[in-house]
């Protein structure tokens, strides 16, 4: 019978491996992006948002969304959220098509 420590270790290995398989495709949800950028000052350009993300060490999934933003000035959190929703919806469609 396996020891509890062995089971915990095996579960951790599985958990660690799962993100690596689709790591390049994972994006944060619009709600997660909004939560991590809640102190961002608007209006903000894409570059300003990237800098904010780096300075505030937001998760990689959020940074991937920021990287996909259009090069423009976002006037408000609502303006930014609309773009994030477009990005995440497109990503979901591409994933569904296995692209």
N, C-alpha and C positions, 0 to 999 in steps of 0.2 A: 504494500500500500504506500503511495507517495506521501512524502512529508508535506505539511502545510507550506513550508518555505519553498519547496520545489514547485508547488502549484502556483504560488504567488509569483515566483520568478518566471514561470512559463507564461502566465497571463500578461506580465509586464512585457515580455519579449514580443508577444502577439500584438499588444497595444502599440509598442514602439515600431513594429514593422508595418502596420496598417497605413499610417499616414505616408510612409515612404513610397508606397505603390502608386498613389495618385497625387503625390505632393504637389506636382507642378500644376494640377488642375484645380486644387482647392482654393476657393475664394470665400472671404467672409460674407456674411449676410449683410444686407443694408442696415439692419438694426445694430449689428456689431460694429460696422464702420462708424455709424452715428455715435455710438457709445464711446468709441476710442478717440473720436475727433470732436467731442463736445466742447472743448475749450478753444477750438480753432476760431480765430478772428476773421470775420468776413468784411469786405470781399477778399477772396483768396484765389490766387492763381494755382494751377496744377503744381508748379514748382514750390510754391509756399506750402501747399498741402503735403507734398513729399518731404520737405524740410521739417515740417511739424511732426510728421510721422516718425522720422528718424530721430529727432530730438526727444520725442516722448516714448521711444521704443515700443511702438505699436506692433502687434503680432504680424508675422509674415503674411498671413492670409489677408489682412487689411492692407498691407503694403502692395500686395499683388493687385488688389482692386484699384488703389491709388495710381499704380503704374499704368493701368488701362484707361484712366480718365482722359477725356478730350483736353487738348491744350486750349484752355479758355479761363476766364475769370468767373468764379462761382460767387454769386451775390449773397447767398444765404445757405443755411443748412438744408433747407427744402430744395433749393436749386441743386446742390450737391447730391442729395438723396435721390432725386429724379435720375441723375446720370448713373449713380450706383445701381439703382434698380434695373436700368437698361443693361448695364454690364452683367449683372448677375443673371438676369433672364436669358440673355444671349448665351452665357456660359452653360446654363442648364439645358438649353436647346441643343447646343453643340455636344454636350455630354450625352444627351439622349440619342443623338445620331452617331455616337462613338467617334466624333471628330476630334 
